[in-house]
Amino acid sequence: MAQISLEHVEKRFGAKGQVVAVHDLTLTAEDGEFLVLVGPSGCGKTTALRMVAGLETPTAGAIRIGGRIVNDVAPKDRDIAMVFQNYALYPHMSVYDNLAFGLKMRRVPKAEIDRLIRQAAEMLEIGDLLKRKPKELSGGQRQRVALGRAIVRQPQAFLMDEPLSNLDAKLRVQTRAELIKLHRRLGVTTLYVTHDQTEAMTMGSRIAVMNGGVLQQLDTPQRLYDAPVNRFVAGFIGSPSMNFVEGTVARSSEQWTVVVDGVALPLPPRLGEKAAPFQNRPLILGLRPEAITQPRELDGVVLSLPVEVVEPLGSDVYVTFRLGSQSITGRFSPSQPPRPGEAAPVALNLAAAHLFDPTTEAAI
């Protein structure tokens, strides 16, 4: 096990380095931590992982594994194991031989190879698959074999690049839980890349949110949800995502309000103090869906709003309303949900609101 650190790492592509994939990235995965890199496609998360693995060379900055700078160290000498999105199994080899291949290349004794493979197979419950070829396995079984190949290496760290993206929804949930249990059992430092914020929230002890090659926020899942540093993080973390409405800050009857298309939304004192410098200026108000629901389930400002879309999901119903010229989505109980096309009462818990600067999009 080892700490992984990236210190002011930059990666540029192109003849003149005009394409910046990763910009001034500094973060540390502590010894034994499960750190998730999350963000949309093209945000730089996979490039960052590949630089740690040694598959890409940083343009600037330092990468440390176990305290050792590895910028010029070959991938095979970094003592890490990588699990890819596409499994990367040898189709002509049995599961046993796929697991053994890397160990044979390192000239590990045959008896030790067999012990490590049996141990990993028992851990991943693939002991009855060792004689099969990859084409005889399901997607979930192939991913377990790919994980087993990493485990038998007994590396300092695991690097995982969207390993669940090829699995169906049910299998992803199951395999996600298995990975969490596996990490708790092995305690190996893990860098995990995904574009799925649900995976990130459920798996990571901490999450690094990236966008445009820049680290936006590094924090625990709950802190990212409760205290996003900017509009991007607020909108990316959480499902459905946070609602954003644009309004103007005004002072009314000794209370600060955000006026949205003629509707005055009163702010609690804590947020009023933050909004005061924006008086008579635009401001972005953010509300998560759980802060928008039936009046009987929530104390807040009650409005009658036209219903646009109703999405029943069994335990919850997501209802999209029209607030002036803008839309907001709330989380409702499945008992007596409103119907599309009608006006329905809705409560807004403005005490749970977030405020963002419309110019910088930073949280206020």
Summary of the structure (lengths in Angstrom):
residues: 364
radius of gyration: 24.7
end to end distance: 39.2
largest distance: 81.4
contacts: 1166
relative contact order: 0.11
helix: 31%
strand: 35%
